[in-house]
Amino acid sequence: MTRTVVIAAMLAAFAFPAVAAAHIQVRPAQAAPLDPVLWTVLVPNERSEATVRIELQVPRGVSPFSFEDQPGWKRTLKLARDQSIERIVWTGRVGAEGLARFTFLATTPEQEGTIAWKALQIYEDGGIVRWIGDEGAEEPASFTTISEDAPRENAGGESGESGETADEGAPAATVSAPAVEAAESGDDDPLPLLLAGAALLVALAALVLALRRTPAR
């Protein structure tokens, strides 16, 4: 009997980490500040009952602006008092050992730090799993680190690089400006006029001498 209990305890020890790992995940795990990012929500169904509803709380500073439709699922947006998106709710059905996946575009917060994606997973029998705990908890939320070191996605092209392009073009305009000014200042140079006037005087003097030397008839 004692041996059976020990074996059962060992099996349970290996089984529980696997169950705990099967929680709702929001990816990527790292993103740059103020960057439009393509977010993926992974919802594994860890029970024999079907998952019929997912409620995802949008972290403060995150601004969703585009969503991908998933066949068989209905999406509802819950707004805060300031009309920002506070929660995203998906209703549908994913059976035992199934996986639901949702994607949307959202801009990250301005400040660096860690944001938590808290979620509720509601089952067909009315059971609810609250994925809202800290890292390492039995029912943890999903976390994303906002860092300047993260590569920028610019998903959806919402934050174009036009500002950088304009900066790169500025030196060319600065370099060409002196050349243009030099060309324009050449039109007012008095030296060509003085030379032309001197040549005209020389020609008139030569004409007068030629007329004086011509004998009268």
Stockholm file with secondary structure:
# STOCKHOLM 1.0

chainA/1-217         MTRTVVIAAMLAAFAFPAVAAAHIQVRPAQAAPLDPVLWTVLVPNERSEATVRIELQVPRGVSPFSFEDQPGWKRTLKLARDQSIERIVWTGRVGAEGLARFTFLATTPEQEGTIAWKALQIYEDGGIVRWIGDEGAEEPASFTTISEDAPRENAGGESGESGETADEGAPAATVSAPAVEAAESGDDDPLPLLLAGAALLVALAALVLALRRTPAR
#=GR chainA/1-217 SS CHHHHHHHHHHHHHHHHHHHHCCCEEECSEECTTCEEEEEEEEECCSSSCEEEEEEECCTTCEEEEECCCTTCEEEEEECTTSCEEEEEEEEEECTTCEEEEEEEEECCSSCEEEEECEEEEETTSCEEEECBCTTSSSBCEEEEECTTSCCCCGGGCSCSHHHHHHHHHHHHHHHHHHHHHHHHGGGCSHHHHHHHHHHHHHHHHHHHHHHHSCCC
#=GC SS_cons         CHHHHHHHHHHHHHHHHHHHHCCCEEECSEECTTCEEEEEEEEECCSSSCEEEEEEECCTTCEEEEECCCTTCEEEEEECTTSCEEEEEEEEEECTTCEEEEEEEEECCSSCEEEEECEEEEETTSCEEEECBCTTSSSBCEEEEECTTSCCCCGGGCSCSHHHHHHHHHHHHHHHHHHHHHHHHGGGCSHHHHHHHHHHHHHHHHHHHHHHHSCCC
//
